[in-house]
Amino acid sequence: MIQKIVNFLNELYIWARSGFNLSNLFYERLSICEKCPEYNEPKMKCTVCGCNMLYKAKMKTSKCPLNKW
């Protein structure tokens, strides 16, 4: 659990350093996540990194831990 929080905070830090740039690929990224077996749809979270994908997919600097996007 702690590692998942650290992962998300790291993503936020990188995103903040970029000037909070938003990705125009949000819907494409979310579509890829929804097809992934590691995606927990009711919670909208990735079970690998623990991030909420509604937020992570918007961050231009974020990356999928499985390199799917």
DANOR-V461976 format. One record per backbone hydrogen bond with DSSP energy under -1.0 kcal/mol. CO is the residue of the C=O (numbers start at 1). NH is the residue of the N-H. E is the energy in kcal/mol with one decimal. If there is no record, write none. Layout:
co->{CO;CO}
nh->{NH;NH}
e->{E;E}
This chain:
co->{1;2;3;4;5;6;7;8;9;10;11;12;13;14;15;16;21;25;26;27;28;29;30;33;36;38;40;40;44;45;46;51;52;52;53;55;58;59;64}
nh->{5;6;7;8;9;10;11;12;13;14;15;16;17;18;20;19;60;29;30;31;32;33;34;36;39;47;44;45;53;40;50;46;55;56;57;58;23;62;67}
e->{-1.8;-2.5;-2.6;-2.1;-2.6;-2.3;-2.0;-2.4;-2.3;-2.4;-2.4;-2.6;-2.2;-1.1;-2.2;-1.6;-1.9;-3.0;-2.8;-1.9;-1.8;-2.3;-2.4;-1.5;-1.6;-3.1;-1.4;-1.6;-2.7;-3.4;-1.7;-2.1;-1.1;-2.4;-1.7;-1.1;-3.1;-1.5;-1.8}
